[in-house]
């Protein structure tokens, strides 16, 4: 069977997907407390030291994992990245900080927290990346997205 036009392009795309290796990206968290915050929906962002905008992009699907380095990790859920924003620690809003760590609100507290994670002093002029994400749920989760309810 010979395909032409859009059918050929679609078949070619499907074959390319099967033949190519997909890159899987992850957001890794090292604390068991974070796993509980993720599962409960209390944590919906991560603030990383440095500019990570080259690695993480809006719309990217990532695996959210918990576990210590060089050890097995727990797959908590898959997520879609909603927003990636690079700024200084001093520019962070209390809301951005709360989405990362529900226990703190101030930039100096966030600096201390990041300093413990990265084992160095973090100041208000250090560059950070705020990565907001949403859990990908199975099945219909939003009213209006079920069959026969769209319009």
C-alpha positions in Angstrom: 0.0 0.0 0.0 1.4 3.4 -1.0 0.5 6.4 1.1 0.6 10.0 -0.2 0.0 13.4 1.3 -0.9 13.8 5.0 -1.3 10.0 5.4 2.3 9.5 4.3 3.5 12.2 6.7 1.6 10.7 9.6 2.9 7.2 8.9 6.4 8.6 8.5 6.1 10.4 11.9 4.9 7.3 13.6 7.8 5.3 12.2 10.2 8.0 13.4 8.8 7.8 16.9 9.2 4.1 17.0 12.7 4.2 15.7 14.0 7.0 17.8 15.0 7.0 21.5 12.9 9.3 23.6 14.8 11.3 26.2 13.3 11.1 29.7 13.8 14.1 32.0 13.4 14.0 35.8 12.9 16.3 38.7 14.8 14.6 41.5 14.1 15.3 45.2 16.2 13.8 47.9 14.0 14.1 51.1 11.2 11.7 52.1 9.4 14.8 53.5 9.3 16.2 50.0 7.6 13.0 48.7 4.8 13.6 51.1 4.5 17.3 50.1 4.4 16.2 46.4 1.7 13.5 46.9 -0.5 15.9 48.9 -0.2 18.7 46.3 1.5 21.1 48.8 4.6 21.3 46.7 4.0 22.4 43.1 7.4 24.1 42.3 11.1 23.6 42.8 13.6 26.4 43.1 17.0 25.3 41.8 20.3 27.2 42.2 21.6 28.6 38.9 20.0 29.0 35.5 18.2 25.8 34.5 16.2 27.3 31.7 18.3 25.5 29.1 17.3 22.1 30.6 13.7 22.6 31.6 11.1 24.1 29.3 7.4 25.0 29.6 5.3 22.1 28.3 8.0 19.5 29.0 6.8 16.2 30.6 9.1 15.1 33.4 9.2 12.2 35.9 9.1 13.4 39.5 11.4 11.1 41.6 12.4 10.9 45.2 15.4 9.1 46.7 19.0 9.7 47.7 21.8 9.9 45.1 23.2 6.7 43.7 20.3 4.7 45.1 16.9 3.5 43.9 14.4 6.3 43.4 10.6 6.3 43.9 8.5 7.4 40.9 6.0 9.8 42.6 4.2 10.9 39.4 4.7 12.4 36.0 4.3 16.1 35.6 4.1 18.8 33.0 6.2 21.9 33.5 4.0 25.0 33.6 6.5 27.7 33.9 10.3 28.2 34.1 11.6 31.6 35.4 15.1 32.7 36.1 15.7 35.4 38.7 17.8 36.2 41.7 17.0 34.8 45.1 16.2 38.3 46.3 13.5 38.6 43.6 11.5 35.6 44.8 8.0 36.3 46.0 6.6 34.7 49.2 4.1 32.7 47.0 6.9 31.3 44.8 8.8 30.2 47.9 5.7 28.7 49.4 5.0 26.6 46.3 8.5 25.1 46.7 8.5 24.7 50.5 5.2 25.2 52.3 7.1 25.8 55.6 8.9 29.0 54.6 8.0 32.4 53.0 11.1 34.7 53.2 14.0 34.9 50.9 16.6 34.7 53.7 14.9 31.4 54.9 15.0 30.1 51.3 18.7 31.1 51.1 19.4 29.1 54.2 17.4 26.1 52.9 19.2 26.2 49.5 22.6 26.6 51.3 22.0 23.3 53.1 21.1 21.5 49.9 24.0 22.9 47.9 26.5 23.0 50.8 27.5 26.6 50.3 26.3 30.1 51.3 23.5 31.5 49.1 22.8 35.2 48.9 20.1 37.5 47.5 22.1 38.1 44.3 22.5 34.4 43.5 20.6 33.2 40.4 17.9 30.7 40.9 15.3 29.0 38.6 11.7 28.6 39.6 10.2 25.6 37.9 6.4 25.3 38.4 4.8 21.9 37.5 1.5 20.1 37.6 0.9 16.4 38.2 -0.4 14.4 35.3 -3.5 12.5 36.4 -4.9 9.4 34.8 -8.5 9.5 33.4 -10.8 12.5 33.2 -10.0 14.9 36.0 -11.4 18.2 34.7 -15.1 18.7 34.2 -15.9 19.4 30.6 -13.1 17.2 29.3 -15.1 14.0 29.4 -16.6 12.6 26.3 -19.9 14.3 25.3 -19.2 17.2 27.7 -16.7 19.2 25.6 -19.2 21.7 24.1 
